[in-house]
Structures are given as structure tokens and as C-alpha cells.
Amino acid sequence: MMYGETFHTDFNSSYDYDINYTYVDYPLITLEEENFSLAMINAICYSLIICISLPGNSFLLWVVLKKVGLSSSADCLLLHLTLSNFIFSFTLVPWTVTHIWGWIFGKLACRLFSWCIFLGLYSYMMFLTVMTVQRYVAVVYPVFASSVGSRSRLYMHVSSAAAWLISVGFSLPEMIFSDTMDSSNGVFCIHIYSSMFMELFGYFTQIILFFLLPFLVIAFCYTRMGFTIHRSRIRSRNHAVCITQSIAVGFFICWAPYNIFLFLLSLKSLGVPTFRQAVWENAGGNIYSITHILAYSHCCLNPLVHIFGGKKFRSFLPWTRGFRRLPQRFSTQTFSNQSSFSGQFHL
């Protein structure tokens, strides 16, 4: 569940502080009496994302582990990235159910799934950044990359361990501050913060550390790689760079609207008058739905780009074997027909 994806009965009554400074975050919606159709649309979109992401990432995991292997650092990082997407898409299932029936899995599952979905999100962003830097070093500094040699595996394992530790550490608060709440519409899994500081800390952690910094690193690396490839006319690496670049561009398209909305929401939490207008309040639910659906769809990008953009993975699809045999049979049949026609002509 993303920051702010909680249940509330009235969008305009966004914040509730009791005398013990217990902060209950109700800025966004999952289910509302007055907008049940919007909840159903969200559930349908989430279901489509799951139906694409889970099989796609499962297929990538199978190919990397059983067919391709982990002989290179790039394949190892791809394994971690795919595992992050798998965790995210798998834990998206209970949140989809919540849009229809509320939270039916209990308090322990609420905390566990809140932690897991943020773990998948944060680790995805970390490994996408690490993959970009690895590709950047290989393209812009090929001499240094080749001189590292066997040590590249060590660097890869260290960076992967650091990425998982950072992701686990920053996602743990989601488990700590998650709890179930009873309402007239049922039971819901929400975030309950001890203060506004903790809520704003969560917002800006996600905006700065897990979006803005990765985006700046990715933008810088691909700008340098583009200039390097253009000057040196390196053609053999274009395909791999384009695949990773497609994932990076998709990352920005998916997460930029959500983080902009999150930033505006944090300003609203701080009491900026502009963001307390009626237009903002009325449009908040629709903006929430659009930005979150885009954000959740990021877990579909990795399998789609690698399967349909890379021959190495596409060749393991079961239906591609028939397509590979079809041109051969067609070519043989055509050659046979041409020979028969030629023989008849000369007769």
C-alpha cells in the first residue's frame, strides 16, 4: 500500500489528531460509500496489472535461474530486479481484494503485506539504479570495466546486499505504523502515524530517496551513455542499452505523476492554503486513482521490455518455437514448389 492509500469516510476531513498526538492518515481512498464505482475501477485495473506482472516476472525468474544462468553481473542484477517486481505484484493481490470487500486478512497480515509491498517498491528502484550505473560504467568506461574483471562480481554482490538492506530498513516503518481499523464499511488496513513529522518523513523519503535521486542518477547516466555511443558508433551495445533505457523511461512515466501528487499532498498536510480549495478536494480521489494505477503498473515493465525487446528471453516462449519452425517449413515448401514448376517448364 502506497503512502496515503488508506480508508476514509470524508475526503475533506483529512486529518485527525487526538490529545496523545496520534495521527491517523485519511487523505486518500480505497473504498467509499459515495464512490464505490471508482473503487471497482481501481480493483479491475489492479487485477489487470497482476495478471500481466505475476506471469511475466515468474517467466523471467524461470529463464534466468533455469535457462540463462547467473554467469554475468547483468543477469544477477536482473534477477534481483525481477524478484523485487514479483514481491510487489504478489502483495498487490490483498490490496485489490480490499477495494471490494475491505481488509479480511487480519492485523498481522496487514503489517506484513504493508512491509512487503514497500520492500518490493524500494528494492525495485534501488536495483534499477544499480543496473543503470553498471551499464554506464561498461559503456562510458570500458577500459576500467574490463580491468576490474572478476572483481565486478564482488562489487555486484556488495551493491545488491546494500540495496536490499536499504530497502528493508526504510520499509520497516510501514509495518510498524500499519494497523487495522473498523468502520461502517468494514475493516481496513491503514497507516497510523504518531505525529505529522513521521507522516511527512515518509512522504519525503519516498519522493527524494526513492524517486528524485534515482531519476537524477538514471538521467545523468543515460545522457552520458548516449553521447558516448554516438561518438564511438558502438552498435553492438545499442540493443542492451535500449532495453535498460526503456525500463528507465517507463519508471519515470509511472512514478513521476504519483510523486508529484505526493508532494502536493505533503504541502496540503503542512496547511498550504492553495491545496485546501474545493477543486483540489473534489479532484483528489480521481487524481489518486490515476497516479496510483500508473505507479503500480511499473511491475509490468520489466517482463514486457525484456521478453518482447530481447531475443534471449523471447526465444524461450513456448509459442515462439512454432513460429521459428514455420519459416523453415514455408521456405522448404516454397523451394520445392519452385523446383517442381521449373521442371515442368523445361519439360
C-alpha positions as CSV (number, residue, x, y, z in Angstrom):
1,M,0.0,0.0,0.0
2,M,1.5,3.4,-1.0
3,Y,1.7,6.3,1.3
4,G,-1.7,7.7,1.8
5,E,-3.6,4.7,0.4
6,T,-6.0,4.5,3.3
7,F,-9.7,4.4,4.0
8,H,-11.7,7.4,4.9
9,T,-15.3,8.4,5.0
10,D,-14.9,12.0,4.0
11,F,-12.1,13.3,1.9
12,N,-12.4,16.8,3.2
13,S,-11.8,15.7,6.8
14,S,-8.2,14.6,6.1
15,Y,-6.5,14.7,9.5
16,D,-7.3,13.7,13.0
17,Y,-5.1,14.5,16.0
18,D,-6.1,13.3,19.4
19,I,-4.8,14.6,22.7
20,N,-2.0,12.0,22.6
21,Y,-0.8,13.2,19.2
22,T,-1.9,10.0,17.5
23,Y,-2.0,10.8,13.8
24,V,-4.4,8.9,11.6
25,D,-3.8,9.4,7.9
26,Y,-7.0,9.6,5.9
27,P,-6.1,11.7,2.8
28,L,-7.0,9.2,0.1
29,I,-9.4,6.5,-0.7
30,T,-9.7,2.8,-1.1
31,L,-13.4,2.3,-0.7
32,E,-16.1,4.9,-0.1
33,E,-19.9,4.7,0.1
34,E,-20.3,7.6,-2.3
35,N,-17.8,6.4,-4.9
36,F,-18.0,2.6,-5.0
37,S,-17.6,2.6,-8.8
38,L,-14.2,4.3,-8.5
39,A,-13.1,1.5,-6.1
40,M,-14.3,-1.1,-8.6
41,I,-12.4,0.6,-11.4
42,N,-9.2,0.5,-9.2
43,A,-9.8,-3.2,-8.4
44,I,-10.2,-4.0,-12.1
45,C,-7.0,-2.1,-13.1
46,Y,-5.0,-3.7,-10.3
47,S,-6.3,-7.1,-11.4
48,L,-5.0,-6.5,-14.9
49,I,-1.7,-5.4,-13.6
50,I,-1.4,-8.6,-11.5
51,C,-2.4,-10.8,-14.5
52,I,0.4,-9.3,-16.6
53,S,3.1,-8.8,-13.9
54,L,2.9,-12.1,-12.0
55,P,3.2,-14.5,-15.1
56,G,5.7,-12.2,-16.7
57,N,8.0,-11.9,-13.8
58,S,7.6,-15.6,-13.0
59,F,8.7,-16.4,-16.5
60,L,11.8,-14.1,-16.2
61,L,12.7,-15.7,-12.9
62,W,12.4,-19.2,-14.5
63,V,14.5,-18.2,-17.6
64,V,17.3,-16.5,-15.5
65,L,17.5,-19.3,-13.0
66,K,17.0,-22.4,-15.2
67,K,18.0,-21.4,-18.7
68,V,20.3,-18.4,-18.9
69,G,22.0,-18.7,-15.6
70,L,23.9,-16.2,-13.5
71,S,27.1,-16.1,-15.4
72,S,27.2,-12.3,-15.7
73,S,26.6,-9.4,-13.3
74,A,23.9,-8.1,-15.6
75,D,21.9,-11.3,-15.2
76,C,22.4,-11.3,-11.5
77,L,21.1,-7.7,-11.2
78,L,18.2,-8.6,-13.5
79,L,17.3,-11.5,-11.1
80,H,17.2,-9.1,-8.2
81,L,15.1,-6.6,-10.1
82,T,12.7,-9.3,-11.2
83,L,12.4,-10.6,-7.7
84,S,11.5,-7.1,-6.5
85,N,8.8,-6.8,-9.1
86,F,7.5,-10.3,-8.1
87,I,7.3,-9.3,-4.5
88,F,5.4,-6.1,-5.3
89,S,2.9,-7.7,-7.7
90,F,2.2,-10.6,-5.4
91,T,1.5,-8.4,-2.4
92,L,-0.7,-6.2,-4.6
93,V,-3.3,-9.0,-4.5
94,P,-4.7,-8.3,-1.0
95,W,-4.9,-4.6,-1.7
96,T,-7.0,-5.4,-4.8
97,V,-9.3,-7.5,-2.6
98,T,-9.6,-4.6,-0.1
99,H,-11.2,-2.4,-2.8
100,I,-14.1,-4.9,-3.0
101,W,-14.5,-6.5,0.5
102,G,-12.3,-4.5,2.8
103,W,-9.4,-6.0,4.7
104,I,-10.2,-9.6,5.5
105,F,-6.7,-10.9,6.3
106,G,-6.2,-9.8,9.9
107,K,-3.9,-7.4,11.7
108,L,-0.7,-9.4,11.3
109,A,-1.2,-9.7,7.5
110,C,-1.9,-6.0,7.4
111,R,1.5,-5.2,8.8
112,L,3.3,-7.9,6.8
113,F,1.8,-7.0,3.4
114,S,2.4,-3.3,4.1
115,W,6.0,-4.0,4.6
116,C,6.3,-6.4,1.7
117,I,4.8,-4.1,-0.9
118,F,7.1,-1.2,0.1
119,L,10.0,-3.6,0.1
120,G,9.2,-4.6,-3.4
121,L,8.8,-0.9,-4.4
122,Y,12.0,0.4,-2.8
123,S,14.2,-2.5,-3.9
124,Y,12.9,-2.1,-7.5
125,M,14.1,1.5,-7.5
126,M,17.4,0.6,-5.9
127,F,18.2,-2.2,-8.4
128,L,17.1,-0.2,-11.4
129,T,19.6,2.5,-10.3
130,V,22.3,-0.1,-9.8
131,M,21.7,-1.7,-13.2
132,T,21.9,1.8,-14.8
133,V,25.2,2.5,-13.1
134,Q,26.6,-0.9,-14.1
135,R,25.6,-0.3,-17.7
136,Y,27.0,3.3,-17.5
137,V,30.4,2.0,-16.4
138,A,30.5,-0.7,-19.1
139,V,29.7,1.8,-21.9
140,V,31.4,5.0,-20.8
141,Y,34.5,3.5,-19.1
142,P,35.0,0.2,-20.9
143,V,38.7,0.0,-20.1
144,F,38.0,0.4,-16.4
145,A,35.2,-2.2,-16.6
146,S,37.5,-4.7,-18.3
147,S,40.3,-4.1,-15.8
148,V,38.0,-4.8,-12.9
149,G,37.5,-8.3,-14.3
150,S,36.5,-10.9,-11.7
151,R,36.1,-8.2,-9.0
152,S,32.9,-7.0,-10.8
153,R,31.1,-10.0,-9.3
154,L,32.2,-8.9,-5.8
155,Y,31.0,-5.3,-6.5
156,M,27.7,-6.6,-7.8
157,H,27.1,-8.7,-4.7
158,V,28.1,-5.8,-2.3
159,S,25.8,-3.4,-4.1
160,S,23.0,-5.9,-4.2
161,A,23.3,-6.5,-0.4
162,A,23.4,-2.8,0.2
163,A,20.3,-2.3,-1.9
164,W,18.3,-4.9,0.0
165,L,19.5,-3.6,3.4
166,I,18.4,-0.1,2.5
167,S,15.1,-1.3,1.1
168,V,14.4,-3.4,4.2
169,G,15.4,-0.6,6.6
170,F,13.2,2.1,5.0
171,S,10.2,-0.3,4.5
172,L,10.1,-1.4,8.1
173,P,8.3,1.7,9.4
174,E,5.4,0.7,7.1
175,M,5.0,-2.4,9.1
176,I,5.3,-0.6,12.4
177,F,2.8,2.1,11.6
178,S,0.2,-0.1,9.8
179,D,-2.9,-1.4,11.6
180,T,-6.5,-2.4,11.0
181,M,-9.4,-0.1,11.6
182,D,-13.1,-0.9,11.9
183,S,-15.6,1.4,10.1
184,S,-19.1,1.3,9.0
185,N,-17.9,-0.1,5.6
186,G,-15.9,-2.9,7.1
187,V,-12.3,-3.4,8.3
188,F,-9.4,-1.6,6.6
189,C,-5.6,-1.7,6.8
190,I,-4.3,1.8,7.2
191,H,-1.2,3.8,8.3
192,I,-1.4,5.3,11.8
193,Y,1.5,7.7,12.5
194,S,2.5,9.0,15.9
195,S,2.9,12.6,14.6
196,M,2.8,14.7,11.5
197,F,6.6,14.6,11.4
198,M,6.6,10.9,10.8
199,E,4.0,11.2,8.1
200,L,5.9,13.9,6.3
201,F,9.2,12.0,6.8
202,G,7.6,9.1,5.0
203,Y,6.4,11.3,2.1
204,F,9.7,13.0,1.5
205,T,11.7,9.8,2.0
206,Q,9.8,8.3,-0.9
207,I,10.0,11.4,-3.0
208,I,13.7,12.2,-2.5
209,L,15.4,9.0,-1.8
210,F,13.4,6.6,-3.9
211,F,12.4,8.7,-6.8
212,L,14.3,12.0,-7.2
213,L,17.8,10.7,-6.6
214,P,17.3,7.5,-8.7
215,F,15.8,9.7,-11.5
216,L,18.8,12.1,-11.4
217,V,21.3,9.2,-11.5
218,I,19.4,7.5,-14.3
219,A,19.1,10.7,-16.4
220,F,22.8,11.5,-16.0
221,C,24.0,8.0,-16.8
222,Y,21.8,7.7,-20.0
223,T,22.8,11.2,-21.2
224,R,26.5,10.3,-20.9
225,M,25.9,6.9,-22.5
226,G,24.0,8.5,-25.4
227,F,26.9,10.8,-26.2
228,T,29.4,8.0,-25.8
229,I,27.6,5.7,-28.2
230,H,27.0,8.5,-30.7
231,R,30.7,9.4,-30.8
232,S,32.1,5.9,-30.9
233,R,29.4,4.4,-33.1
234,I,29.1,1.4,-30.8
235,R,26.4,-0.7,-32.4
236,S,26.7,-4.0,-30.6
237,R,25.6,-2.4,-27.3
238,N,22.7,-0.4,-28.6
239,H,20.2,-3.2,-28.0
240,A,21.1,-3.8,-24.4
241,V,21.2,0.0,-23.7
242,C,17.8,0.5,-25.3
243,I,16.2,-2.2,-23.2
244,T,17.5,-0.7,-19.9
245,Q,16.6,2.7,-21.1
246,S,13.1,1.7,-21.9
247,I,12.7,0.5,-18.3
248,A,14.1,3.8,-17.0
249,V,11.8,5.9,-19.2
250,G,8.9,3.7,-18.1
251,F,10.0,4.2,-14.5
252,F,9.7,7.9,-14.9
253,I,6.3,7.8,-16.6
254,C,4.9,5.5,-13.9
255,W,6.3,7.3,-10.9
256,A,6.6,11.0,-11.7
257,P,2.8,11.7,-11.5
258,Y,2.4,9.8,-8.3
259,N,5.4,11.6,-6.6
260,I,4.1,15.0,-7.8
261,F,0.8,14.2,-6.3
262,L,2.5,13.0,-3.1
263,F,4.4,16.3,-2.9
264,L,1.2,18.3,-3.3
265,L,-0.4,16.2,-0.6
266,S,2.5,16.9,1.7
267,L,2.0,20.7,1.1
268,K,-1.6,20.2,1.9
269,S,-0.6,18.4,5.2
270,L,1.5,21.4,6.0
271,G,-1.5,23.7,5.7
272,V,-0.7,25.5,2.4
273,P,-4.0,27.3,1.7
274,T,-3.9,26.7,-2.1
275,F,-4.3,23.0,-1.6
276,R,-7.3,23.3,0.7
277,Q,-9.5,24.6,-2.1
278,A,-12.7,22.8,-3.0
279,V,-11.4,22.0,-6.5
280,W,-8.5,20.1,-5.0
281,E,-10.7,18.2,-2.6
282,N,-13.2,17.2,-5.2
283,A,-10.5,16.0,-7.7
284,G,-8.3,14.3,-5.1
285,G,-9.9,10.9,-5.5
286,N,-9.7,10.8,-9.3
287,I,-6.1,12.1,-9.2
288,Y,-5.2,9.4,-6.6
289,S,-6.7,6.6,-8.8
290,I,-4.8,7.7,-11.9
291,T,-1.5,8.2,-10.3
292,H,-1.6,5.0,-8.3
293,I,-2.6,2.9,-11.2
294,L,0.3,4.3,-13.2
295,A,2.6,3.7,-10.2
296,Y,1.5,0.1,-9.7
297,S,1.9,-0.7,-13.4
298,H,5.7,-0.3,-13.1
299,C,5.9,-4.0,-12.2
300,C,4.7,-4.9,-15.7
301,L,7.5,-3.0,-17.5
302,N,10.4,-5.3,-16.7
303,P,8.9,-8.5,-18.1
304,L,7.3,-6.7,-21.2
305,V,10.6,-5.0,-22.1
306,H,12.8,-8.0,-21.6
307,I,10.5,-10.6,-23.2
308,F,9.4,-8.6,-26.2
309,G,12.5,-6.5,-26.6
310,G,15.2,-9.2,-26.1
311,K,15.7,-12.3,-28.2
312,K,17.4,-14.1,-25.3
313,F,14.2,-14.2,-23.3
314,R,11.7,-14.3,-26.2
315,S,13.3,-17.4,-27.6
316,F,12.1,-19.4,-24.5
317,L,8.4,-18.6,-25.0
318,P,6.6,-21.8,-25.9
319,W,4.7,-20.3,-28.9
320,T,7.8,-18.9,-30.5
321,R,9.1,-22.4,-31.3
322,G,6.2,-22.9,-33.6
323,F,7.0,-19.5,-35.3
324,R,10.6,-20.5,-35.7
325,R,9.7,-23.8,-37.4
326,L,7.1,-22.2,-39.6
327,P,9.5,-20.1,-41.7
328,Q,11.7,-23.2,-42.2
329,R,8.7,-25.3,-43.4
330,F,7.5,-22.4,-45.6
331,S,10.9,-22.0,-47.1
332,T,11.3,-25.7,-47.8
333,Q,7.9,-25.9,-49.3
334,T,8.4,-22.8,-51.4
335,F,11.8,-24.1,-52.7
336,S,10.2,-27.5,-53.6
337,N,7.3,-25.8,-55.4
338,Q,9.7,-23.6,-57.4
339,S,11.8,-26.7,-58.4
340,S,8.7,-28.6,-59.5
341,F,7.5,-25.6,-61.5
342,S,10.9,-25.2,-63.1
343,G,11.0,-28.9,-64.1
344,Q,7.5,-28.7,-65.7
345,F,8.6,-25.6,-67.6
346,H,11.6,-27.3,-69.1
347,L,9.6,-30.4,-70.0
